[in-house]
Amino acid sequence: MGLITPAWMSGTPRAEDAVRKLTDQAKLAQAAKGSPNSRARLLAVKKVQSQSLLTDIAMSDDFDAIRLAAVDGTSDAMALAEIAKRAHAFMVQSSAISRLRELGGQIGLADVVRNAPNKDVRLRALDELSDGALLDDVATHHPEADMRVRAAARNNNQVVLADLALTGQSPIRLLAIRSLTDQSVLADIAKKDPGDDVRGGAAGRLTDQVVLGDIARNDPADGVRYKAVERLTDQLVLADIAKNDPDKLVRYTAVGSLTDPVALSDFVRDGENADVRVLAFRRLYSAGCLSNADICRLVAIILEYVTRQKDSAFLDVKRACDTLFKVLSDTDREKCGLEMRRYRNWEYDTEQRGFWDYQDRLYYNNKVLYGEDLAADHWEQVEQ
């Protein structure tokens, strides 16, 4: 007489019905591991209580849904830590880490951070680790410097961060600086670190205006001075840098940080190019400190300057004038003689002092300087 095959061994929906009726844990374990019907196995896994069996299924079953269901049913923190370290699919490992967090398994998370072979898994576990003592232990003793930096940053351990920022390899120093707040350490790094990118990163986190001014004036690297200028608020230092720094971008950034109306007015009149002049005007205009007469006077100065430029500076002039048009309100544009028209092509004519553009662009005409008849006499407007 042959052996009777259990119903849950069927590959048909009968197996699912049979599992739904099962209550015996031994038979459920057999169905969870051995049924050829994946839906029947899933139903069995949801009813299984054995933590070791659930751990085994989470790491060995062929179907994601079944492995994830096994993780959801696991409540033993050390078992979840094993799943997080040894499971083959990152999705399952990540689910085990989330389950550890839900259960308060901080020791298990720390175990994963220290011992998981996969770096992404270690990082994922570190993101869920919140116990201060365990984070300090990782920050102090983990063999990977970047993991120490991240752990120190999560726990705001400024001592560890300062040590790594001063002694680590260049990428580690950069990573540590992002979370470092100790101004004396940042100032030391910004002045003395051999790496331009590290000094720039430190300068970008400084608040001491004296130190920033010193770096902005004296650092040999343009990028470091740029970072310092971005943080500067000292108007005298900014004005000096805007005039004298050897790098064009640093000078431009310094003008963009100015708030002193007198210094900004000077740059509208005497800026090195159209971009700088328009930037200074924009700063004044947005601050609301200009009278109607001041607006028209400064716009006239800018337009007089741009109409004197040679073709080699054409793109800078075009960009500056477009910006000027966008900055001014409709009323102020009309007062200053800026109109919008459509022209055949984009061309600069030094004799007629104006610009053409095939697209909708500006017609730059200053009524104060040249009179309204200039446009009618010398520009041919394309029919719409």
DRENDO-1510 file (C-alpha; in Angstrom, 1 decimal, always signed):
<recs>
REC; n; res; u; v; w
REC; 1; MET; +0.0; +0.0; +0.0 .
REC; 2; GLY; +1.6; +3.3; -1.1 .
REC; 3; LEU; +2.1; +6.4; +1.0 .
REC; 4; ILE; -0.5; +9.1; +0.9 .
REC; 5; THR; +0.9; +12.5; -0.3 .
REC; 6; PRO; -0.2; +15.4; +1.9 .
REC; 7; ALA; -2.6; +17.8; +0.2 .
REC; 8; TRP; -0.1; +20.7; +0.7 .
REC; 9; MET; +2.3; +18.9; -1.6 .
REC; 10; SER; +0.0; +19.4; -4.5 .
REC; 11; GLY; +0.9; +22.0; -7.1 .
REC; 12; THR; -2.7; +23.0; -7.5 .
REC; 13; PRO; -4.9; +25.4; -5.4 .
REC; 14; ARG; -5.7; +22.4; -3.2 .
REC; 15; ALA; -2.4; +22.9; -1.5 .
REC; 16; GLU; -3.4; +26.4; -0.4 .
REC; 17; ASP; -6.7; +25.2; +1.0 .
REC; 18; ALA; -4.9; +22.5; +2.9 .
REC; 19; VAL; -2.4; +25.0; +4.4 .
REC; 20; ARG; -5.2; +27.2; +5.5 .
REC; 21; LYS; -6.6; +24.4; +7.6 .
REC; 22; LEU; -3.3; +23.4; +9.2 .
REC; 23; THR; -2.6; +24.3; +12.8 .
REC; 24; ASP; +0.2; +21.8; +13.6 .
REC; 25; GLN; +3.5; +23.7; +13.7 .
REC; 26; ALA; +5.5; +20.6; +12.5 .
REC; 27; LYS; +3.3; +20.2; +9.4 .
REC; 28; LEU; +3.3; +24.0; +8.8 .
REC; 29; ALA; +7.1; +23.9; +8.9 .
REC; 30; GLN; +7.1; +21.1; +6.3 .
REC; 31; ALA; +4.7; +22.9; +4.1 .
REC; 32; ALA; +6.7; +26.2; +4.4 .
REC; 33; LYS; +9.9; +24.4; +3.2 .
REC; 34; GLY; +8.6; +21.7; +0.9 .
REC; 35; SER; +5.4; +22.7; -0.9 .
REC; 36; PRO; +5.9; +23.1; -4.6 .
REC; 37; ASN; +3.1; +25.7; -4.6 .
REC; 38; SER; +4.6; +29.1; -3.8 .
REC; 39; ARG; +1.3; +30.5; -2.6 .
REC; 40; ALA; +0.9; +27.6; -0.2 .
REC; 41; ARG; +4.5; +28.2; +1.1 .
REC; 42; LEU; +3.7; +31.8; +1.7 .
REC; 43; LEU; +0.5; +31.0; +3.6 .
REC; 44; ALA; +2.5; +28.5; +5.7 .
REC; 45; VAL; +5.3; +31.0; +6.4 .
REC; 46; LYS; +2.8; +33.5; +7.8 .
REC; 47; LYS; +1.6; +30.8; +10.3 .
REC; 48; VAL; +5.0; +29.4; +11.3 .
REC; 49; GLN; +6.4; +30.4; +14.7 .
REC; 50; SER; +9.8; +28.8; +14.7 .
REC; 51; GLN; +12.4; +31.6; +14.6 .
REC; 52; SER; +15.2; +29.4; +13.3 .
REC; 53; LEU; +12.9; +28.1; +10.5 .
REC; 54; LEU; +11.9; +31.7; +9.5 .
REC; 55; THR; +15.5; +32.7; +9.5 .
REC; 56; ASP; +16.4; +29.8; +7.2 .
REC; 57; ILE; +13.5; +30.6; +4.8 .
REC; 58; ALA; +14.4; +34.3; +4.7 .
REC; 59; MET; +17.8; +33.4; +3.4 .
REC; 60; SER; +17.0; +30.4; +1.2 .
REC; 61; ASP; +13.5; +30.6; -0.5 .
REC; 62; ASP; +13.4; +31.4; -4.2 .
REC; 63; PHE; +10.6; +34.0; -4.0 .
REC; 64; ASP; +11.0; +37.5; -2.7 .
REC; 65; ALA; +7.5; +37.6; -1.2 .
REC; 66; ILE; +8.1; +34.5; +0.9 .
REC; 67; ARG; +11.5; +35.7; +2.1 .
REC; 68; LEU; +10.0; +39.1; +3.1 .
REC; 69; ALA; +7.1; +37.4; +4.9 .
REC; 70; ALA; +9.6; +35.3; +6.8 .
REC; 71; VAL; +11.4; +38.5; +7.9 .
REC; 72; ASP; +8.1; +40.1; +9.0 .
REC; 73; GLY; +7.4; +37.0; +11.1 .
REC; 74; THR; +10.8; +37.1; +12.8 .
REC; 75; SER; +11.0; +38.7; +16.2 .
REC; 76; ASP; +14.4; +37.5; +17.5 .
REC; 77; ALA; +16.9; +40.4; +17.1 .
REC; 78; MET; +19.9; +38.2; +16.7 .
REC; 79; ALA; +18.1; +36.2; +14.0 .
REC; 80; LEU; +17.3; +39.4; +12.2 .
REC; 81; ALA; +20.9; +40.5; +12.5 .
REC; 82; GLU; +21.9; +37.2; +10.8 .
REC; 83; ILE; +19.4; +37.7; +8.0 .
REC; 84; ALA; +20.7; +41.3; +7.5 .
REC; 85; LYS; +24.3; +40.1; +7.3 .
REC; 86; ARG; +23.9; +36.8; +5.3 .
REC; 87; ALA; +20.8; +37.1; +3.1 .
REC; 88; HIS; +21.6; +37.2; -0.7 .
REC; 89; ALA; +19.1; +39.9; -1.7 .
REC; 90; PHE; +19.6; +43.5; -0.5 .
REC; 91; MET; +15.8; +44.0; -0.3 .
REC; 92; VAL; +15.6; +41.2; +2.3 .
REC; 93; GLN; +18.6; +42.5; +4.2 .
REC; 94; SER; +17.1; +46.0; +4.2 .
REC; 95; SER; +13.8; +44.6; +5.5 .
REC; 96; ALA; +15.5; +42.8; +8.3 .
REC; 97; ILE; +17.2; +46.1; +9.3 .
REC; 98; SER; +13.9; +47.9; +9.3 .
REC; 99; ARG; +12.4; +45.1; +11.5 .
REC; 100; LEU; +15.4; +45.5; +13.9 .
REC; 101; ARG; +14.7; +49.2; +14.2 .
REC; 102; GLU; +10.9; +48.5; +14.9 .
REC; 103; LEU; +11.8; +46.0; +17.6 .
REC; 104; GLY; +14.4; +48.3; +19.2 .
REC; 105; GLY; +17.3; +45.9; +18.3 .
REC; 106; GLN; +20.1; +48.5; +18.6 .
REC; 107; ILE; +22.7; +45.9; +19.5 .
REC; 108; GLY; +21.7; +43.8; +16.5 .
REC; 109; LEU; +22.0; +46.9; +14.3 .
REC; 110; ALA; +25.5; +47.6; +15.7 .
REC; 111; ASP; +26.4; +44.0; +14.9 .
REC; 112; VAL; +25.3; +44.5; +11.3 .
REC; 113; VAL; +27.3; +47.8; +11.1 .
REC; 114; ARG; +30.4; +46.0; +12.3 .
REC; 115; ASN; +30.2; +42.7; +10.5 .
REC; 116; ALA; +28.0; +42.7; +7.4 .
REC; 117; PRO; +30.1; +41.9; +4.3 .
REC; 118; ASN; +28.2; +44.2; +2.1 .
REC; 119; LYS; +29.1; +47.9; +2.5 .
REC; 120; ASP; +25.6; +49.1; +1.4 .
REC; 121; VAL; +24.1; +46.9; +4.2 .
REC; 122; ARG; +26.5; +48.4; +6.8 .
REC; 123; LEU; +25.6; +51.9; +5.7 .
REC; 124; ARG; +21.9; +51.0; +5.8 .
REC; 125; ALA; +22.2; +49.7; +9.3 .
REC; 126; LEU; +24.2; +52.7; +10.5 .
REC; 127; ASP; +21.3; +54.9; +9.2 .
REC; 128; GLU; +19.0; +53.1; +11.7 .
REC; 129; LEU; +21.4; +53.0; +14.6 .
REC; 130; SER; +20.5; +55.7; +17.2 .
REC; 131; ASP; +22.0; +54.5; +20.5 .
REC; 132; GLY; +24.6; +57.1; +21.5 .
REC; 133; ALA; +27.0; +54.7; +23.2 .
REC; 134; LEU; +26.9; +52.3; +20.2 .
REC; 135; LEU; +27.4; +55.1; +17.8 .
REC; 136; ASP; +30.4; +56.3; +19.8 .
REC; 137; ASP; +31.8; +52.8; +19.7 .
REC; 138; VAL; +31.5; +52.6; +15.9 .
REC; 139; ALA; +32.9; +56.1; +15.6 .
REC; 140; THR; +35.9; +55.1; +17.7 .
REC; 141; HIS; +36.7; +51.6; +16.7 .
REC; 142; HIS; +35.2; +50.7; +13.3 .
REC; 143; PRO; +38.0; +49.7; +10.8 .
REC; 144; GLU; +36.6; +51.9; +8.0 .
REC; 145; ALA; +37.3; +55.6; +8.4 .
REC; 146; ASP; +34.2; +56.7; +6.5 .
REC; 147; MET; +32.0; +54.6; +8.8 .
REC; 148; ARG; +33.6; +56.3; +11.8 .
REC; 149; VAL; +32.9; +59.7; +10.3 .
REC; 150; ARG; +29.3; +58.9; +9.6 .
REC; 151; ALA; +28.8; +57.4; +13.1 .
REC; 152; ALA; +30.4; +60.5; +14.7 .
REC; 153; ALA; +28.2; +62.8; +12.6 .
REC; 154; ARG; +25.0; +61.0; +13.6 .
REC; 155; ASN; +26.0; +61.4; +17.3 .
REC; 156; ASN; +27.5; +64.8; +16.8 .
REC; 157; ASN; +30.8; +63.6; +18.3 .
REC; 158; GLN; +32.9; +66.6; +17.6 .
REC; 159; VAL; +36.1; +65.1; +19.1 .
REC; 160; VAL; +36.1; +62.2; +16.7 .
REC; 161; LEU; +35.2; +64.4; +13.8 .
REC; 162; ALA; +38.0; +66.9; +14.6 .
REC; 163; ASP; +40.5; +64.0; +14.8 .
REC; 164; LEU; +39.4; +62.6; +11.5 .
REC; 165; ALA; +39.3; +66.0; +9.8 .
REC; 166; LEU; +42.9; +66.7; +10.9 .
REC; 167; THR; +44.5; +63.3; +10.4 .
REC; 168; GLY; +42.4; +61.3; +7.8 .
REC; 169; GLN; +43.0; +60.8; +4.1 .
REC; 170; SER; +41.7; +63.6; +1.9 .
REC; 171; PRO; +38.2; +62.1; +1.2 .
REC; 172; ILE; +37.8; +61.4; +4.9 .
REC; 173; ARG; +38.8; +64.9; +5.9 .
REC; 174; LEU; +36.3; +66.3; +3.5 .
REC; 175; LEU; +33.6; +64.0; +4.8 .
REC; 176; ALA; +34.4; +64.9; +8.4 .
REC; 177; ILE; +34.3; +68.7; +7.7 .
REC; 178; ARG; +30.7; +68.5; +6.5 .
REC; 179; SER; +29.6; +67.8; +10.1 .
REC; 180; LEU; +32.3; +69.7; +12.0 .
REC; 181; THR; +31.2; +72.8; +13.9 .
REC; 182; ASP; +34.2; +73.6; +16.0 .
REC; 183; GLN; +35.3; +76.9; +14.6 .
REC; 184; SER; +38.9; +76.8; +15.9 .
REC; 185; VAL; +39.4; +73.4; +14.2 .
REC; 186; LEU; +37.8; +74.6; +11.0 .
REC; 187; ALA; +39.9; +77.7; +11.0 .
REC; 188; ASP; +43.1; +75.7; +11.4 .
REC; 189; ILE; +42.1; +73.3; +8.6 .
REC; 190; ALA; +41.1; +76.2; +6.3 .
REC; 191; LYS; +44.5; +77.9; +6.7 .
REC; 192; LYS; +46.8; +74.9; +6.9 .
REC; 193; ASP; +45.4; +71.8; +5.1 .
REC; 194; PRO; +47.5; +70.9; +2.0 .
REC; 195; GLY; +44.4; +70.1; -0.1 .
REC; 196; ASP; +42.6; +73.0; -1.8 .
REC; 197; ASP; +39.3; +71.1; -1.7 .
REC; 198; VAL; +39.6; +70.5; +2.1 .
REC; 199; ARG; +40.6; +74.1; +2.8 .
REC; 200; GLY; +37.6; +75.3; +0.7 .
REC; 201; GLY; +35.3; +72.9; +2.5 .
REC; 202; ALA; +36.4; +74.2; +5.9 .
REC; 203; ALA; +36.2; +77.8; +4.7 .
REC; 204; GLY; +32.6; +77.2; +3.6 .
REC; 205; ARG; +31.7; +76.3; +7.2 .
REC; 206; LEU; +33.4; +79.2; +9.0 .
REC; 207; THR; +31.6; +82.1; +10.5 .
REC; 208; ASP; +34.5; +84.2; +11.9 .
REC; 209; GLN; +34.7; +87.2; +9.7 .
REC; 210; VAL; +38.3; +88.0; +10.5 .
REC; 211; VAL; +39.5; +84.5; +9.6 .
REC; 212; LEU; +37.3; +84.5; +6.5 .
REC; 213; GLY; +38.7; +87.9; +5.4 .
REC; 214; ASP; +42.2; +86.6; +5.8 .
REC; 215; ILE; +41.5; +83.5; +3.7 .
REC; 216; ALA; +39.6; +85.5; +1.1 .
REC; 217; ARG; +42.5; +87.8; +0.6 .
REC; 218; ASN; +45.5; +85.5; +1.0 .
REC; 219; ASP; +44.7; +81.9; +0.1 .
REC; 220; PRO; +46.6; +80.9; -3.2 .
REC; 221; ALA; +43.7; +78.9; -4.5 .
REC; 222; ASP; +40.9; +80.7; -6.3 .
REC; 223; GLY; +38.3; +78.0; -5.2 .
REC; 224; VAL; +39.2; +78.5; -1.5 .
REC; 225; ARG; +39.0; +82.3; -1.8 .
REC; 226; TYR; +35.6; +81.9; -3.5 .
REC; 227; LYS; +34.3; +79.7; -0.6 .
REC; 228; ALA; +35.5; +82.3; +1.9 .
REC; 229; VAL; +33.9; +85.2; +0.0 .
REC; 230; GLU; +30.6; +83.4; -0.1 .
REC; 231; ARG; +30.6; +83.5; +3.7 .
REC; 232; LEU; +31.9; +87.0; +4.1 .
REC; 233; THR; +29.7; +89.9; +5.3 .
REC; 234; ASP; +32.4; +92.5; +6.0 .
REC; 235; GLN; +31.6; +95.2; +3.5 .
REC; 236; LEU; +35.0; +96.8; +3.4 .
REC; 237; VAL; +36.7; +93.5; +2.8 .
REC; 238; LEU; +34.2; +92.5; +0.2 .
REC; 239; ALA; +34.6; +95.8; -1.7 .
REC; 240; ASP; +38.4; +95.4; -1.6 .
REC; 241; ILE; +38.2; +91.8; -3.0 .
REC; 242; ALA; +35.7; +92.9; -5.6 .
REC; 243; LYS; +38.2; +95.3; -7.0 .
REC; 244; ASN; +41.5; +93.6; -6.5 .
REC; 245; ASP; +41.2; +89.8; -6.5 .
REC; 246; PRO; +43.0; +88.2; -9.4 .
REC; 247; ASP; +40.1; +85.8; -10.2 .
REC; 248; LYS; +37.1; +87.1; -12.2 .
REC; 249; LEU; +34.6; +84.8; -10.4 .
REC; 250; VAL; +35.8; +85.7; -7.0 .
REC; 251; ARG; +35.5; +89.4; -7.8 .
REC; 252; TYR; +32.0; +88.8; -9.2 .
REC; 253; THR; +30.9; +86.8; -6.1 .
REC; 254; ALA; +32.2; +89.6; -3.9 .
REC; 255; VAL; +30.0; +92.1; -5.7 .
REC; 256; GLY; +27.1; +89.8; -5.3 .
REC; 257; SER; +27.6; +89.7; -1.5 .
REC; 258; LEU; +27.8; +93.5; -1.1 .
REC; 259; THR; +24.9; +95.4; +0.6 .
REC; 260; ASP; +26.6; +98.8; +1.0 .
REC; 261; PRO; +24.7; +101.2; -1.4 .
REC; 262; VAL; +27.7; +103.5; -1.9 .
REC; 263; ALA; +30.0; +100.6; -2.9 .
REC; 264; LEU; +27.4; +99.1; -5.1 .
REC; 265; SER; +26.8; +102.4; -6.8 .
REC; 266; ASP; +30.5; +102.6; -7.5 .
REC; 267; PHE; +30.4; +99.3; -9.2 .
REC; 268; VAL; +27.4; +100.3; -11.4 .
REC; 269; ARG; +29.6; +103.2; -12.6 .
REC; 270; ASP; +33.0; +101.6; -12.7 .
REC; 271; GLY; +32.5; +97.8; -12.8 .
REC; 272; GLU; +34.9; +95.9; -15.0 .
REC; 273; ASN; +32.2; +94.5; -17.3 .
REC; 274; ALA; +28.5; +94.6; -18.1 .
REC; 275; ASP; +27.8; +91.6; -15.9 .
REC; 276; VAL; +29.3; +93.2; -12.8 .
REC; 277; ARG; +27.5; +96.5; -13.4 .
REC; 278; VAL; +24.1; +94.9; -13.8 .
REC; 279; LEU; +24.7; +92.7; -10.8 .
REC; 280; ALA; +25.5; +95.7; -8.6 .
REC; 281; PHE; +22.4; +97.5; -10.0 .
REC; 282; ARG; +20.3; +94.4; -9.3 .
REC; 283; ARG; +21.5; +94.4; -5.7 .
REC; 284; LEU; +20.5; +98.0; -5.2 .
REC; 285; TYR; +17.2; +97.7; -7.0 .
REC; 286; SER; +16.1; +94.6; -5.0 .
REC; 287; ALA; +17.0; +96.3; -1.8 .
REC; 288; GLY; +14.4; +99.1; -2.6 .
REC; 289; CYS; +16.9; +101.9; -1.8 .
REC; 290; LEU; +16.7; +103.7; -5.1 .
REC; 291; SER; +14.5; +106.6; -6.0 .
REC; 292; ASN; +13.0; +106.8; -9.5 .
REC; 293; ALA; +15.6; +109.3; -10.5 .
REC; 294; ASP; +18.4; +107.0; -9.2 .
REC; 295; ILE; +17.0; +104.1; -11.2 .
REC; 296; CYS; +16.9; +106.0; -14.5 .
REC; 297; ARG; +20.4; +107.5; -13.8 .
REC; 298; LEU; +22.0; +104.1; -13.1 .
REC; 299; VAL; +20.3; +102.4; -16.0 .
REC; 300; ALA; +21.5; +105.2; -18.3 .
REC; 301; ILE; +25.0; +104.7; -17.0 .
REC; 302; ILE; +24.8; +100.9; -17.8 .
REC; 303; LEU; +23.3; +101.4; -21.2 .
REC; 304; GLU; +25.9; +104.0; -22.1 .
REC; 305; TYR; +28.6; +101.5; -21.1 .
REC; 306; VAL; +27.1; +98.6; -23.0 .
REC; 307; THR; +26.7; +100.5; -26.2 .
REC; 308; ARG; +30.4; +101.3; -26.3 .
REC; 309; GLN; +31.5; +97.7; -26.1 .
REC; 310; LYS; +33.2; +95.9; -29.0 .
REC; 311; ASP; +31.9; +92.8; -30.7 .
REC; 312; SER; +34.3; +90.6; -28.6 .
REC; 313; ALA; +32.2; +91.5; -25.5 .
REC; 314; PHE; +28.9; +91.0; -27.3 .
REC; 315; LEU; +27.7; +87.9; -25.5 .
REC; 316; ASP; +28.4; +89.5; -22.1 .
REC; 317; VAL; +26.6; +92.6; -23.1 .
REC; 318; LYS; +23.6; +90.6; -24.4 .
REC; 319; ARG; +23.3; +88.6; -21.2 .
REC; 320; ALA; +23.7; +91.7; -19.0 .
REC; 321; CYS; +20.9; +93.6; -20.9 .
REC; 322; ASP; +18.6; +90.6; -20.8 .
REC; 323; THR; +19.1; +90.5; -17.0 .
REC; 324; LEU; +18.5; +94.2; -16.7 .
REC; 325; PHE; +15.2; +93.9; -18.5 .
REC; 326; LYS; +14.0; +91.1; -16.2 .
REC; 327; VAL; +15.0; +93.0; -13.1 .
REC; 328; LEU; +13.1; +96.1; -13.8 .
REC; 329; SER; +9.3; +96.4; -13.3 .
REC; 330; ASP; +7.2; +97.3; -16.3 .
REC; 331; THR; +6.8; +100.9; -15.1 .
REC; 332; ASP; +10.6; +101.3; -14.5 .
REC; 333; ARG; +11.4; +99.8; -17.9 .
REC; 334; GLU; +9.1; +102.4; -19.6 .
REC; 335; LYS; +10.7; +105.2; -17.6 .
REC; 336; CYS; +14.2; +104.1; -18.5 .
REC; 337; GLY; +13.4; +103.6; -22.2 .
REC; 338; LEU; +13.6; +99.8; -22.5 .
REC; 339; GLU; +11.1; +98.3; -25.0 .
REC; 340; MET; +10.4; +94.8; -26.3 .
REC; 341; ARG; +10.2; +94.3; -30.1 .
REC; 342; ARG; +10.9; +91.6; -32.7 .
REC; 343; TYR; +13.8; +92.0; -35.0 .
REC; 344; ARG; +15.2; +90.0; -37.9 .
REC; 345; ASN; +18.4; +88.6; -36.4 .
REC; 346; TRP; +20.6; +88.9; -33.4 .
REC; 347; GLU; +23.3; +91.5; -34.3 .
REC; 348; TYR; +25.1; +94.4; -32.7 .
REC; 349; ASP; +25.5; +97.6; -34.6 .
REC; 350; THR; +28.1; +100.0; -33.0 .
REC; 351; GLU; +27.1; +102.9; -35.2 .
REC; 352; GLN; +23.4; +102.7; -34.3 .
REC; 353; ARG; +24.0; +101.5; -30.8 .
REC; 354; GLY; +21.5; +98.8; -30.5 .
REC; 355; PHE; +20.7; +95.1; -30.7 .
REC; 356; TRP; +18.6; +93.0; -33.0 .
REC; 357; ASP; +17.2; +89.5; -32.2 .
REC; 358; TYR; +15.1; +87.1; -34.2 .
REC; 359; GLN; +13.3; +86.0; -31.0 .
REC; 360; ASP; +11.4; +88.3; -28.7 .
REC; 361; ARG; +14.2; +90.3; -27.1 .
REC; 362; LEU; +14.9; +93.8; -25.9 .
REC; 363; TYR; +15.2; +96.9; -28.0 .
REC; 364; TYR; +17.8; +98.8; -26.0 .
REC; 365; ASN; +17.3; +102.5; -26.4 .
REC; 366; ASN; +18.0; +105.1; -23.9 .
REC; 367; LYS; +15.8; +108.1; -24.5 .
REC; 368; VAL; +17.9; +110.3; -22.2 .
REC; 369; LEU; +21.1; +109.6; -24.2 .
REC; 370; TYR; +20.0; +109.3; -27.8 .
REC; 371; GLY; +16.4; +110.5; -28.1 .
REC; 372; GLU; +13.3; +108.6; -29.3 .
REC; 373; ASP; +13.8; +109.3; -33.0 .
REC; 374; LEU; +16.9; +107.1; -33.1 .
REC; 375; ALA; +14.9; +103.9; -33.1 .
REC; 376; ALA; +12.5; +105.0; -35.8 .
REC; 377; ASP; +15.3; +106.2; -38.1 .
REC; 378; HIS; +17.6; +103.2; -37.9 .
REC; 379; TRP; +15.7; +100.0; -37.0 .
REC; 380; GLU; +13.5; +97.9; -39.2 .
REC; 381; GLN; +10.9; +96.0; -37.3 .
REC; 382; VAL; +9.7; +92.7; -38.7 .
REC; 383; GLU; +6.0; +92.3; -39.3 .
REC; 384; GLN; +4.3; +90.0; -36.8 .
</recs>
